[in-house]
Amino acid sequence: DNFREAWNWACAERDYELLESANEALYIFCLLQGRLDDGKALFERARQNLAPAPGEKPHPVWLSSGIRFYSMADSGDEISDRLNLALQAAEERDDKFEAAYCLYNLATLAHFVDQDPARAIDFYQDCAAIYRQLDETYYLAHVLSNLGEAHQLIGQNDLTVQYIQEAYQLQRQIGDRMGESETLRAMSM
């Protein structure tokens, strides 16, 4: 409840610095604690309170809050448009972490929604390159696991094994047990 109140206060005050610093932590907390509905409500509040005026350039926090918890009722095109807009803004301000996040989500849309593994591979590879540059092991491992699965869909089994094994080793190294189990599942396919 304290965090909800602080988030709502920051939205009302348009405290972009506070919201930006809490953005990823709130997303991960809600995701890992199974509180997706709570997270969606908080991020939607940010989208409503921080909406740009007509003709005004959207603030990066507004863009970011629109891609963390999007509704599955949104069309794939609408989600893709939001992600591309957020990616462009992240690249303009050299926010590599946010750019990688956008690329990962564009990849998963191509992979799982559009069933276009070749396009997904391009996004995953760009995303992985950024996470390697940032030395961000947790997210890199998830990208590599999905990259291996996408290669499997187009029959590139050598690359499948290479990426899945690398993902598994990274997950073991950082103690990501949930990630390990997902990667082991992917290895068994």
Secondary structure as UniProt FT lines:
FT   HELIX           2..13
FT   HELIX           16..32
FT   TURN            33..34
FT   HELIX           36..49
FT   TURN            54..55
FT   HELIX           60..68
FT   TURN            72..73
FT   HELIX           76..92
FT   TURN            93..94
FT   HELIX           96..108
FT   HELIX           109..113
FT   HELIX           117..134
FT   HELIX           137..153
FT   TURN            154..155
FT   HELIX           157..174
FT   HELIX           177..188
//
